Amino acid sequence: MTANNNKSLISHFSELRQRIIRVAIFFFICCICFYPFSNHLFEYLLEITRGSLNLELIAIEVASPFLAPLRLVLFLSFLLTIPYFVFQSLSFMSPGLYEHEKNFIFTRSIIGLFLFLLGVTFSVSIVVPNVLNFFQSVGPDSLSVSTDISKYLGFTMTIIASFGLAFQVPLFVNALIYFGIFDKEKIKSYRGVVLIAMFFFGMVLTPPDVISQILLALPMYLLFEIGLLLSNEKKKPSS
């Protein structure tokens, strides 16, 4: 009996290792495909995030013109690898799940991916341009903004990742209610606490400015309400 258990455990670890290798290979292939277009991708990101600003980027460090586009390639490859990682994770877990659990995880994974992409799109098209415009508008009119290329990319990627994660709030609320961790009415009674928590997370996850904090906290709270609206307790089987 112990020998069979050991063989089963070894088989599971072997399958896990193979799936991790597949994810790593997929990420590496994405990097190879993106790298020849790294400069074009960086220029496109700059074009859509700076809006109407005449933002001039400079390179303070010698290697920045090479490292900044490379970091963007790694970041985009990571974003593209997330769906494949989720697929491999679900495939690994599926033999040990009940049918209703498989359906729950599959549907929520699709919704989570959509919400993540929605958060990325919202941050790139609305948040980053407005935050950059805010920073420039509070300065003197004669000020010419020249930002280090690495600082700009780090700032942009932080906001993108923060909003992608923050837009998972409805799924988090849905899981808490569906699995009976918290009662729906109980969560509703903590709306004020949740709103304060959203602003706290906005302060932690975004750069230290009021605009990006508000632009993160308010959509998070709206998504929290949507999560409440669309969530119901799991029906208990009738005895």
GROMACS elastic network, one bead per residue, 0.5 to 0.9 nm:
[ bonds ]
;  ai    aj funct       b0    kb
    1     4     6  0.52104   500
    1     5     6  0.63114   500
    1     6     6  0.86970   500
    2     5     6  0.50333   500
    2     6     6  0.61480   500
    2     7     6  0.86110   500
    3     6     6  0.50607   500
    3     7     6  0.61898   500
    3     8     6  0.85980   500
    4     7     6  0.50572   500
    4     8     6  0.61244   500
    4     9     6  0.85529   500
    5     8     6  0.50366   500
    5     9     6  0.60803   500
    5    10     6  0.85335   500
    6     9     6  0.50364   500
    6    10     6  0.60603   500
    6    11     6  0.84505   500
    7    10     6  0.50923   500
    7    11     6  0.60490   500
    7    12     6  0.86440   500
    8    12     6  0.62470   500
    8    13     6  0.87161   500
    9    12     6  0.51218   500
    9    13     6  0.62711   500
    9    14     6  0.85567   500
   10    13     6  0.51289   500
   10    14     6  0.60384   500
   10    15     6  0.85892   500
   11    14     6  0.50393   500
   11    15     6  0.61931   500
   11    16     6  0.85898   500
   12    15     6  0.51328   500
   12    16     6  0.61125   500
   12    17     6  0.85850   500
   12    92     6  0.86002   500
   13    17     6  0.60788   500
   13    18     6  0.86015   500
   14    17     6  0.51352   500
   14    18     6  0.62783   500
   14    19     6  0.87455   500
   15    18     6  0.50975   500
   15    19     6  0.62660   500
   15    20     6  0.86733   500
   15    92     6  0.76600   500
   16    19     6  0.51886   500
   16    20     6  0.62009   500
   16    21     6  0.86147   500
   16    89     6  0.87748   500
   16    92     6  0.70925   500
   17    20     6  0.51313   500
   17    21     6  0.61779   500
   17    22     6  0.86569   500
   18    21     6  0.50749   500
   18    22     6  0.62325   500
   18    23     6  0.87635   500
   19    23     6  0.62926   500
   19    24     6  0.86411   500
   19    85     6  0.86149   500
   19    88     6  0.62071   500
   19    89     6  0.80000   500
   19    92     6  0.79821   500
   20    23     6  0.51341   500
   20    24     6  0.62146   500
   20    25     6  0.86222   500
   20    85     6  0.83292   500
   20    88     6  0.81762   500
   21    24     6  0.50205   500
   21    25     6  0.60864   500
   21    26     6  0.85200   500
   22    25     6  0.50733   500
   22    26     6  0.60875   500
   22    27     6  0.85931   500
   22    85     6  0.89017   500
   22    88     6  0.84543   500
   23    26     6  0.50361   500
   23    27     6  0.61895   500
   23    28     6  0.86115   500
   23    81     6  0.71581   500
   23    82     6  0.89898   500
   23    84     6  0.69006   500
   23    85     6  0.60078   500
   23    88     6  0.77058   500
   24    27     6  0.50975   500
   24    28     6  0.61672   500
   24    29     6  0.86502   500
   24    81     6  0.87292   500
   25    29     6  0.61190   500
   25    30     6  0.85962   500
   26    29     6  0.51235   500
   26    30     6  0.62487   500
   26    31     6  0.87173   500
   26    77     6  0.88028   500
   26    81     6  0.68124   500
   26    84     6  0.80108   500
   27    30     6  0.51310   500
   27    31     6  0.63332   500
   27    32     6  0.88045   500
   27    74     6  0.85036   500
   27    77     6  0.58780   500
   27    78     6  0.66073   500
   27    80     6  0.79027   500
   27    81     6  0.57758   500
   28    31     6  0.50950   500
   28    32     6  0.63309   500
   28    33     6  0.87406   500
   28    77     6  0.79568   500
   29    32     6  0.50753   500
   29    33     6  0.62024   500
   29    34     6  0.86075   500
   29    77     6  0.85626   500
   30    33     6  0.51111   500
   30    34     6  0.60608   500
   30    35     6  0.84406   500
   30    73     6  0.84351   500
   30    74     6  0.85175   500
   30    76     6  0.83535   500
   30    77     6  0.52831   500
   30    78     6  0.84424   500
   30    80     6  0.76525   500
   30    81     6  0.79338   500
   31    34     6  0.51874   500
   31    35     6  0.58322   500
   31    70     6  0.89267   500
   31    73     6  0.61297   500
   31    74     6  0.62526   500
   31    76     6  0.82631   500
   31    77     6  0.57088   500
   31    78     6  0.88235   500
   32    35     6  0.54132   500
   32    36     6  0.75507   500
   32    73     6  0.89375   500
   33    36     6  0.68471   500
   33    37     6  0.80245   500
   34    37     6  0.55586   500
   34    38     6  0.61851   500
   34    41     6  0.83627   500
   34    73     6  0.59966   500
   34    74     6  0.86738   500
   34    76     6  0.82246   500
   34    77     6  0.76412   500
   35    39     6  0.83753   500
   35    69     6  0.83616   500
   35    70     6  0.71333   500
   35    73     6  0.61869   500
   35    74     6  0.88331   500
   36    39     6  0.78945   500
   36    40     6  0.87194   500
   37    40     6  0.52513   500
   37    41     6  0.60325   500
   37    42     6  0.86077   500
   37    73     6  0.87128   500
   38    41     6  0.51090   500
   38    42     6  0.61909   500
   38    43     6  0.86614   500
   38    69     6  0.52980   500
   38    70     6  0.66190   500
   38    72     6  0.73720   500
   38    73     6  0.61844   500
   39    42     6  0.50982   500
   39    43     6  0.62050   500
   39    44     6  0.86138   500
   39    66     6  0.89171   500
   39    69     6  0.59306   500
   39    70     6  0.87133   500
   40    43     6  0.50653   500
   40    44     6  0.61227   500
   40    45     6  0.86001   500
   40    69     6  0.88809   500
   41    44     6  0.50604   500
   41    45     6  0.61582   500
   41    46     6  0.86012   500
   41    69     6  0.77277   500
   41    72     6  0.79339   500
   41    73     6  0.81227   500
   42    45     6  0.50944   500
   42    46     6  0.61862   500
   42    47     6  0.85600   500
   42    68     6  0.82891   500
   42    69     6  0.59166   500
   42    72     6  0.70471   500
   42    73     6  0.87737   500
   42   153     6  0.88721   500
   43    46     6  0.50859   500
   43    47     6  0.60858   500
   43    48     6  0.88288   500
   44    48     6  0.63700   500
   44    49     6  0.86213   500
   45    48     6  0.54834   500
   45    49     6  0.61450   500
   45    50     6  0.85114   500
   45   124     6  0.81878   500
   46    49     6  0.53227   500
   46    50     6  0.59010   500
   46    51     6  0.86015   500
   46    55     6  0.88242   500
   47    50     6  0.59091   500
   47    51     6  0.68419   500
   48    51     6  0.59728   500
   48   124     6  0.71502   500
   48   125     6  0.65536   500
   48   129     6  0.78829   500
   49   123     6  0.89395   500
   49   124     6  0.58431   500
   49   125     6  0.62964   500
   49   126     6  0.80026   500
   49   127     6  0.84751   500
   49   128     6  0.57268   500
   49   130     6  0.87244   500
   49   132     6  0.83735   500
   49   156     6  0.84080   500
   50    53     6  0.55299   500
   50    54     6  0.76394   500
   50    55     6  0.66415   500
   50   128     6  0.73934   500
   50   129     6  0.50893   500
   50   130     6  0.85137   500
   50   132     6  0.68823   500
   50   133     6  0.79353   500
   51    54     6  0.84713   500
   51   125     6  0.85227   500
   51   128     6  0.88967   500
   51   129     6  0.54833   500
   51   130     6  0.82540   500
   51   132     6  0.87637   500
   51   133     6  0.82527   500
   52    55     6  0.86783   500
   52   129     6  0.83188   500
   52   133     6  0.84385   500
   53   129     6  0.82655   500
   53   132     6  0.80110   500
   53   133     6  0.68571   500
   53   136     6  0.84519   500
   54   144     6  0.82933   500
   54   145     6  0.77757   500
   55   132     6  0.89349   500
   55   144     6  0.80685   500
   55   145     6  0.59325   500
   55   146     6  0.65033   500
   55   147     6  0.75694   500
   56   144     6  0.82246   500
   56   145     6  0.63496   500
   56   147     6  0.63927   500
   56   148     6  0.87114   500
   57   145     6  0.83858   500
   57   146     6  0.54595   500
   57   148     6  0.56323   500
   57   149     6  0.54363   500
   57   152     6  0.80033   500
   58    65     6  0.89427   500
   58   146     6  0.63606   500
   58   147     6  0.58940   500
   58   149     6  0.57232   500
   58   150     6  0.89318   500
   59    62     6  0.71034   500
   59    63     6  0.82619   500
   59    64     6  0.57802   500
   59    65     6  0.64963   500
   59   147     6  0.83028   500
   59   148     6  0.54297   500
   59   149     6  0.56382   500
   59   150     6  0.75952   500
   60    63     6  0.87596   500
   60    64     6  0.71904   500
   60   148     6  0.62596   500
   60   149     6  0.79986   500
   60   150     6  0.86509   500
   61    64     6  0.53587   500
   61    65     6  0.83057   500
   61   148     6  0.87814   500
   61   150     6  0.88363   500
   62    65     6  0.74069   500
   62    66     6  0.86986   500
   63    66     6  0.55350   500
   63    67     6  0.59885   500
   63    68     6  0.84404   500
   64    68     6  0.55779   500
   64    69     6  0.84461   500
   64   148     6  0.87139   500
   64   149     6  0.69381   500
   64   150     6  0.64436   500
   65    68     6  0.59237   500
   65    69     6  0.70353   500
   65    70     6  0.89638   500
   65   149     6  0.75680   500
   65   150     6  0.85497   500
   66    69     6  0.60536   500
   66    70     6  0.63952   500
   66    71     6  0.88893   500
   67    71     6  0.60267   500
   67    72     6  0.86413   500
   67   150     6  0.80454   500
   68    71     6  0.51251   500
   68    72     6  0.63910   500
   68    73     6  0.87797   500
   68   149     6  0.67449   500
   68   150     6  0.56385   500
   68   153     6  0.68876   500
   68   154     6  0.88410   500
   69    73     6  0.62674   500
   69    74     6  0.87471   500
   69   153     6  0.87156   500
   70    73     6  0.50158   500
   70    74     6  0.63134   500
   70    75     6  0.85928   500
   71    74     6  0.50871   500
   71    75     6  0.60946   500
   71    76     6  0.86222   500
   71   153     6  0.83120   500
   72    76     6  0.60761   500
   72    77     6  0.83991   500
   72   153     6  0.75973   500
   72   157     6  0.82539   500
   73    76     6  0.52194   500
   73    77     6  0.60061   500
   73    78     6  0.84915   500
   74    77     6  0.50600   500
   74    78     6  0.60960   500
   74    79     6  0.87083   500
   75    78     6  0.50685   500
   75    79     6  0.63469   500
   75    80     6  0.87258   500
   75   157     6  0.78310   500
   76    79     6  0.50503   500
   76    80     6  0.61779   500
   76    81     6  0.85254   500
   77    80     6  0.50844   500
   77    81     6  0.60482   500
   77    82     6  0.87804   500
   78    81     6  0.50422   500
   78    82     6  0.64210   500
   79    82     6  0.54547   500
   79    83     6  0.80381   500
   80    83     6  0.66386   500
   80    84     6  0.76887   500
   81    84     6  0.52693   500
   81    85     6  0.60399   500
   81    86     6  0.86544   500
   82    86     6  0.61750   500
   82    87     6  0.86318   500
   82   113     6  0.84306   500
   83    86     6  0.50695   500
   83    87     6  0.62019   500
   83    88     6  0.87029   500
   83   109     6  0.85888   500
   83   110     6  0.87589   500
   83   113     6  0.70274   500
   84    88     6  0.62053   500
   84    89     6  0.85471   500
   85    88     6  0.51634   500
   85    89     6  0.61049   500
   85    90     6  0.86175   500
   86    89     6  0.50406   500
   86    90     6  0.61268   500
   86    91     6  0.85264   500
   86   109     6  0.73802   500
   87    90     6  0.52258   500
   87    91     6  0.61284   500
   87    92     6  0.86227   500
   87   106     6  0.89500   500
   87   109     6  0.87822   500
   88    91     6  0.50689   500
   88    92     6  0.61798   500
   88    93     6  0.87219   500
   89    92     6  0.51393   500
   89    93     6  0.62780   500
   89    94     6  0.85320   500
   90    93     6  0.51200   500
   90    94     6  0.57414   500
   90   102     6  0.82274   500
   90   105     6  0.78480   500
   90   106     6  0.76639   500
   91    94     6  0.53181   500
   91    95     6  0.78232   500
   92    95     6  0.72026   500
   92    96     6  0.87099   500
   93    96     6  0.59047   500
   93    97     6  0.67708   500
   93   102     6  0.88793   500
   94    97     6  0.52581   500
   94    98     6  0.80999   500
   94    99     6  0.88396   500
   94   101     6  0.88246   500
   94   102     6  0.65120   500
   95    98     6  0.82969   500
   97   100     6  0.81645   500
   97   101     6  0.59270   500
   97   102     6  0.61191   500
   98   101     6  0.51804   500
   98   102     6  0.62434   500
   98   103     6  0.87493   500
   99   102     6  0.50731   500
   99   103     6  0.62777   500
   99   104     6  0.86475   500
  100   103     6  0.50672   500
  100   104     6  0.61183   500
  100   105     6  0.86487   500
  101   104     6  0.50331   500
  101   105     6  0.61287   500
  101   106     6  0.84150   500
  102   105     6  0.52960   500
  102   106     6  0.59351   500
  102   107     6  0.84996   500
  103   106     6  0.51460   500
  103   107     6  0.60219   500
  103   108     6  0.83725   500
  104   107     6  0.54894   500
  104   108     6  0.60555   500
  104   109     6  0.84366   500
  105   108     6  0.52063   500
  105   109     6  0.59124   500
  105   110     6  0.86762   500
  106   109     6  0.51626   500
  106   110     6  0.64467   500
  106   111     6  0.87774   500
  107   110     6  0.52760   500
  107   111     6  0.62892   500
  107   112     6  0.85125   500
  108   112     6  0.57808   500
  108   113     6  0.84400   500
  108   171     6  0.68657   500
  109   113     6  0.61194   500
  109   114     6  0.86028   500
  110   113     6  0.52138   500
  110   114     6  0.63427   500
  110   115     6  0.87161   500
  111   114     6  0.50586   500
  111   115     6  0.61319   500
  111   116     6  0.85455   500
  111   168     6  0.89364   500
  111   171     6  0.80478   500
  112   115     6  0.50450   500
  112   116     6  0.60393   500
  112   117     6  0.86199   500
  112   167     6  0.81826   500
  112   168     6  0.61279   500
  112   170     6  0.88029   500
  112   171     6  0.69009   500
  113   116     6  0.50481   500
  113   117     6  0.62600   500
  113   118     6  0.85152   500
  113   168     6  0.88105   500
  114   117     6  0.52355   500
  114   118     6  0.60891   500
  114   119     6  0.86338   500
  115   119     6  0.60890   500
  115   120     6  0.85971   500
  115   164     6  0.72621   500
  115   165     6  0.87402   500
  115   167     6  0.56267   500
  115   168     6  0.63531   500
  115   170     6  0.89711   500
  116   119     6  0.50827   500
  116   120     6  0.62610   500
  116   121     6  0.86349   500
  116   161     6  0.88998   500
  116   163     6  0.76480   500
  116   165     6  0.65145   500
  116   166     6  0.82039   500
  116   167     6  0.60289   500
  116   168     6  0.68157   500
  117   120     6  0.50068   500
  117   121     6  0.60749   500
  117   122     6  0.84831   500
  117   164     6  0.66457   500
  117   167     6  0.89063   500
  118   121     6  0.51167   500
  118   122     6  0.60418   500
  118   123     6  0.85459   500
  118   163     6  0.87115   500
  118   164     6  0.73752   500
  118   167     6  0.76348   500
  119   122     6  0.50820   500
  119   123     6  0.60821   500
  119   124     6  0.85861   500
  119   160     6  0.73972   500
  119   161     6  0.84858   500
  119   162     6  0.84281   500
  119   165     6  0.76546   500
  119   166     6  0.74837   500
  119   167     6  0.56455   500
  119   168     6  0.87991   500
  120   123     6  0.52142   500
  120   124     6  0.61550   500
  120   125     6  0.85236   500
  120   159     6  0.85406   500
  120   160     6  0.52659   500
  120   161     6  0.72255   500
  120   162     6  0.86563   500
  120   163     6  0.61774   500
  120   164     6  0.52695   500
  120   167     6  0.89975   500
  121   124     6  0.52847   500
  121   125     6  0.59561   500
  121   126     6  0.80865   500
  121   160     6  0.82519   500
  121   164     6  0.87243   500
  122   125     6  0.54587   500
  122   126     6  0.55609   500
  122   127     6  0.66484   500
  122   128     6  0.89536   500
  122   160     6  0.85940   500
  122   163     6  0.78567   500
  123   126     6  0.55626   500
  123   128     6  0.59692   500
  123   129     6  0.86510   500
  123   156     6  0.87178   500
  123   159     6  0.66142   500
  123   160     6  0.56365   500
  123   161     6  0.89227   500
  123   162     6  0.88008   500
  123   163     6  0.63308   500
  123   164     6  0.82941   500
  123   215     6  0.88388   500
  123   216     6  0.88447   500
  124   127     6  0.62144   500
  124   128     6  0.56513   500
  124   129     6  0.74213   500
  124   156     6  0.79525   500
  124   159     6  0.83185   500
  124   160     6  0.67487   500
  125   128     6  0.69148   500
  125   129     6  0.68272   500
  125   130     6  0.89198   500
  126   129     6  0.58315   500
  126   130     6  0.61931   500
  126   131     6  0.86307   500
  127   130     6  0.53270   500
  127   131     6  0.60411   500
  127   132     6  0.85723   500
  127   159     6  0.80774   500
  127   211     6  0.83369   500
  127   212     6  0.65581   500
  127   215     6  0.66973   500
  127   216     6  0.84835   500
  128   131     6  0.51455   500
  128   132     6  0.60804   500
  128   133     6  0.84559   500
  128   155     6  0.88313   500
  128   156     6  0.67826   500
  128   159     6  0.74095   500
  128   160     6  0.85853   500
  128   212     6  0.79581   500
  129   132     6  0.52063   500
  129   133     6  0.60363   500
  129   134     6  0.85506   500
  130   134     6  0.60306   500
  130   135     6  0.86672   500
  130   211     6  0.78552   500
  130   212     6  0.83368   500
  131   135     6  0.63001   500
  131   136     6  0.87176   500
  131   209     6  0.80889   500
  131   210     6  0.89615   500
  131   211     6  0.61609   500
  131   212     6  0.62036   500
  132   135     6  0.52017   500
  132   136     6  0.63499   500
  132   137     6  0.86168   500
  133   136     6  0.51870   500
  133   137     6  0.59775   500
  133   138     6  0.87358   500
  134   137     6  0.50973   500
  134   138     6  0.63465   500
  134   139     6  0.89641   500
  134   211     6  0.75910   500
  135   138     6  0.57137   500
  135   139     6  0.70038   500
  135   209     6  0.87092   500
  136   139     6  0.55281   500
  136   140     6  0.81674   500
  136   141     6  0.85635   500
  136   143     6  0.79441   500
  136   144     6  0.85608   500
  136   145     6  0.72012   500
  137   140     6  0.76437   500
  137   141     6  0.77020   500
  138   141     6  0.86820   500
  139   142     6  0.83759   500
  139   143     6  0.66270   500
  140   143     6  0.53305   500
  140   144     6  0.89649   500
  141   144     6  0.83625   500
  147   150     6  0.85143   500
  147   151     6  0.70414   500
  147   152     6  0.64511   500
  148   151     6  0.52856   500
  148   152     6  0.61832   500
  148   153     6  0.86932   500
  149   152     6  0.51928   500
  149   153     6  0.62351   500
  149   154     6  0.86317   500
  150   153     6  0.51828   500
  150   154     6  0.60717   500
  150   155     6  0.84918   500
  151   154     6  0.51328   500
  151   155     6  0.60297   500
  151   156     6  0.85531   500
  152   155     6  0.51381   500
  152   156     6  0.61571   500
  152   157     6  0.86205   500
  153   156     6  0.50891   500
  153   157     6  0.60044   500
  153   158     6  0.84198   500
  154   157     6  0.52603   500
  154   158     6  0.60540   500
  154   159     6  0.86988   500
  155   158     6  0.53162   500
  155   159     6  0.64948   500
  155   160     6  0.88224   500
  155   206     6  0.86522   500
  155   207     6  0.72438   500
  156   159     6  0.53230   500
  156   160     6  0.62189   500
  156   161     6  0.86943   500
  157   161     6  0.60246   500
  157   162     6  0.83618   500
  158   161     6  0.53508   500
  158   162     6  0.60235   500
  158   163     6  0.86424   500
  158   205     6  0.76643   500
  158   206     6  0.68959   500
  158   207     6  0.79433   500
  159   162     6  0.50546   500
  159   163     6  0.61523   500
  159   164     6  0.85086   500
  159   205     6  0.76330   500
  159   206     6  0.59546   500
  159   207     6  0.76909   500
  159   212     6  0.81947   500
  160   163     6  0.53991   500
  160   164     6  0.61412   500
  160   165     6  0.87185   500
  161   164     6  0.50837   500
  161   165     6  0.62451   500
  161   166     6  0.84944   500
  161   205     6  0.89319   500
  162   165     6  0.53413   500
  162   166     6  0.59714   500
  162   167     6  0.86280   500
  162   202     6  0.86169   500
  162   205     6  0.58075   500
  162   206     6  0.68755   500
  162   216     6  0.82957   500
  163   167     6  0.60253   500
  163   168     6  0.88828   500
  163   205     6  0.86697   500
  163   206     6  0.89167   500
  163   216     6  0.67693   500
  163   220     6  0.88510   500
  164   167     6  0.55590   500
  164   168     6  0.73161   500
  165   168     6  0.55983   500
  165   169     6  0.80304   500
  166   169     6  0.60030   500
  166   201     6  0.88451   500
  166   202     6  0.89861   500
  166   216     6  0.75833   500
  166   217     6  0.87557   500
  166   219     6  0.85857   500
  166   220     6  0.62472   500
  167   170     6  0.73148   500
  167   171     6  0.86829   500
  167   219     6  0.79036   500
  167   220     6  0.64791   500
  167   223     6  0.70669   500
  168   171     6  0.55108   500
  168   172     6  0.64613   500
  168   173     6  0.89429   500
  168   220     6  0.86433   500
  168   223     6  0.82935   500
  169   172     6  0.50489   500
  169   173     6  0.62375   500
  169   174     6  0.85199   500
  169   220     6  0.66012   500
  169   221     6  0.83783   500
  169   223     6  0.61554   500
  169   224     6  0.58311   500
  169   227     6  0.72277   500
  170   173     6  0.51675   500
  170   174     6  0.59957   500
  170   175     6  0.85833   500
  170   220     6  0.86588   500
  170   223     6  0.55464   500
  170   224     6  0.54531   500
  170   225     6  0.78438   500
  170   226     6  0.64478   500
  170   228     6  0.74433   500
  170   230     6  0.85195   500
  170   231     6  0.87190   500
  171   175     6  0.60556   500
  171   176     6  0.85794   500
  171   224     6  0.89615   500
  171   227     6  0.67298   500
  172   175     6  0.52466   500
  172   176     6  0.62991   500
  172   177     6  0.87960   500
  172   224     6  0.87350   500
  172   227     6  0.80109   500
  173   176     6  0.51903   500
  173   177     6  0.63574   500
  173   178     6  0.85429   500
  173   187     6  0.87651   500
  173   224     6  0.68560   500
  173   227     6  0.56526   500
  173   228     6  0.66415   500
  173   231     6  0.76328   500
  174   177     6  0.53284   500
  174   178     6  0.58817   500
  174   179     6  0.84796   500
  174   227     6  0.58575   500
  174   228     6  0.70415   500
  174   230     6  0.75888   500
  174   231     6  0.51969   500
  174   232     6  0.76236   500
  174   233     6  0.88754   500
  175   178     6  0.50553   500
  175   179     6  0.59281   500
  175   180     6  0.82159   500
  175   181     6  0.81618   500
  175   231     6  0.84036   500
  176   179     6  0.57352   500
  176   180     6  0.61852   500
  176   181     6  0.50513   500
  176   182     6  0.56853   500
  176   183     6  0.80770   500
  176   184     6  0.86250   500
  177   180     6  0.50998   500
  177   181     6  0.61651   500
  177   182     6  0.55582   500
  177   183     6  0.59783   500
  177   184     6  0.59388   500
  177   187     6  0.87046   500
  177   228     6  0.84936   500
  177   231     6  0.66563   500
  177   232     6  0.64111   500
  177   233     6  0.54998   500
  177   234     6  0.76727   500
  178   181     6  0.77728   500
  178   182     6  0.86529   500
  178   231     6  0.70683   500
  178   232     6  0.62369   500
  178   235     6  0.87607   500
  179   182     6  0.80931   500
  179   233     6  0.73372   500
  179   234     6  0.66034   500
  180   183     6  0.63559   500
  180   184     6  0.87786   500
  180   233     6  0.65859   500
  180   234     6  0.72175   500
  182   185     6  0.85588   500
  182   186     6  0.67308   500
  182   187     6  0.67514   500
  183   186     6  0.50856   500
  183   187     6  0.63661   500
  183   188     6  0.87776   500
  183   233     6  0.75762   500
  184   187     6  0.52240   500
  184   188     6  0.63455   500
  184   189     6  0.88786   500
  184   228     6  0.72001   500
  184   231     6  0.79745   500
  184   232     6  0.72950   500
  184   233     6  0.73406   500
  185   189     6  0.64053   500
  186   189     6  0.52482   500
  186   190     6  0.69346   500
  187   190     6  0.53446   500
  187   191     6  0.70167   500
  187   194     6  0.88614   500
  187   228     6  0.83368   500
  188   191     6  0.55159   500
  188   225     6  0.88959   500
  188   228     6  0.78463   500
  189   192     6  0.78956   500
  189   193     6  0.88537   500
  190   193     6  0.52699   500
  190   194     6  0.61424   500
  190   195     6  0.87075   500
  191   194     6  0.50165   500
  191   195     6  0.61875   500
  191   196     6  0.87676   500
  191   221     6  0.89641   500
  191   225     6  0.89318   500
  192   195     6  0.51712   500
  192   196     6  0.64321   500
  192   197     6  0.86251   500
  193   196     6  0.52241   500
  193   197     6  0.61218   500
  193   198     6  0.86494   500
  194   198     6  0.61028   500
  194   199     6  0.87874   500
  194   221     6  0.75570   500
  194   224     6  0.85409   500
  195   198     6  0.50833   500
  195   199     6  0.65830   500
  195   200     6  0.87509   500
  195   217     6  0.77690   500
  195   218     6  0.83093   500
  195   220     6  0.87407   500
  195   221     6  0.62346   500
  196   199     6  0.52875   500
  196   200     6  0.62818   500
  196   201     6  0.87666   500
  196   217     6  0.88355   500
  197   201     6  0.61553   500
  197   202     6  0.84462   500
  197   217     6  0.85804   500
  198   201     6  0.51513   500
  198   202     6  0.60723   500
  198   203     6  0.86145   500
  198   216     6  0.79902   500
  198   218     6  0.76016   500
  198   220     6  0.65171   500
  198   221     6  0.65522   500
  199   203     6  0.61563   500
  199   204     6  0.86689   500
  199   213     6  0.66661   500
  199   214     6  0.70999   500
  199   216     6  0.78777   500
  199   218     6  0.79682   500
  200   203     6  0.50627   500
  200   204     6  0.63251   500
  200   205     6  0.86437   500
  200   213     6  0.85251   500
  200   217     6  0.81092   500
  201   205     6  0.58057   500
  201   206     6  0.81690   500
  201   213     6  0.82150   500
  201   216     6  0.84352   500
  201   217     6  0.73433   500
  202   205     6  0.53592   500
  202   206     6  0.58035   500
  202   207     6  0.88090   500
  202   212     6  0.75061   500
  202   214     6  0.70203   500
  202   215     6  0.82150   500
  202   216     6  0.55600   500
  202   217     6  0.53370   500
  202   220     6  0.89245   500
  203   206     6  0.58170   500
  203   207     6  0.74039   500
  203   208     6  0.67623   500
  203   209     6  0.80761   500
  203   210     6  0.81810   500
  203   212     6  0.84843   500
  203   213     6  0.55244   500
  203   214     6  0.87520   500
  203   216     6  0.89158   500
  203   217     6  0.86140   500
  204   207     6  0.78042   500
  204   208     6  0.82745   500
  204   213     6  0.85601   500
  205   213     6  0.81874   500
  205   216     6  0.87725   500
  206   209     6  0.77694   500
  206   212     6  0.63497   500
  206   213     6  0.61921   500
  206   216     6  0.79765   500
  207   210     6  0.87597   500
  207   212     6  0.71267   500
  207   213     6  0.78151   500
  208   212     6  0.80883   500
  208   213     6  0.78238   500
  209   212     6  0.60397   500
  209   213     6  0.65115   500
  209   214     6  0.89505   500
  210   213     6  0.51440   500
  210   214     6  0.61420   500
  210   215     6  0.85525   500
  211   214     6  0.52936   500
  211   215     6  0.60958   500
  211   216     6  0.86144   500
  212   216     6  0.60871   500
  212   217     6  0.84924   500
  213   216     6  0.52406   500
  213   217     6  0.59878   500
  213   218     6  0.85524   500
  214   217     6  0.50638   500
  214   218     6  0.58975   500
  214   219     6  0.84647   500
  215   218     6  0.59316   500
  215   219     6  0.66868   500
  215   220     6  0.87912   500
  216   219     6  0.57770   500
  216   220     6  0.62130   500
  216   221     6  0.88248   500
  217   220     6  0.51205   500
  217   221     6  0.62469   500
  217   222     6  0.86868   500
  218   221     6  0.51747   500
  218   222     6  0.61944   500
  218   223     6  0.85986   500
  219   223     6  0.60182   500
  219   224     6  0.84187   500
  220   223     6  0.50700   500
  220   224     6  0.60957   500
  220   225     6  0.87594   500
  221   225     6  0.63484   500
  221   226     6  0.86376   500
  222   225     6  0.51795   500
  222   226     6  0.63049   500
  222   227     6  0.86243   500
  223   227     6  0.59975   500
  223   228     6  0.85475   500
  224   227     6  0.50093   500
  224   228     6  0.63053   500
  224   229     6  0.86713   500
  225   228     6  0.50265   500
  225   229     6  0.61431   500
  225   230     6  0.86960   500
  226   230     6  0.61872   500
  226   231     6  0.84860   500
  227   230     6  0.53536   500
  227   231     6  0.59926   500
  228   231     6  0.52776   500
  228   232     6  0.79734   500
  229   232     6  0.82234   500
  232   235     6  0.84930   500
  233   236     6  0.87606   500
  235   238     6  0.87895   500
  236   239     6  0.89031   500
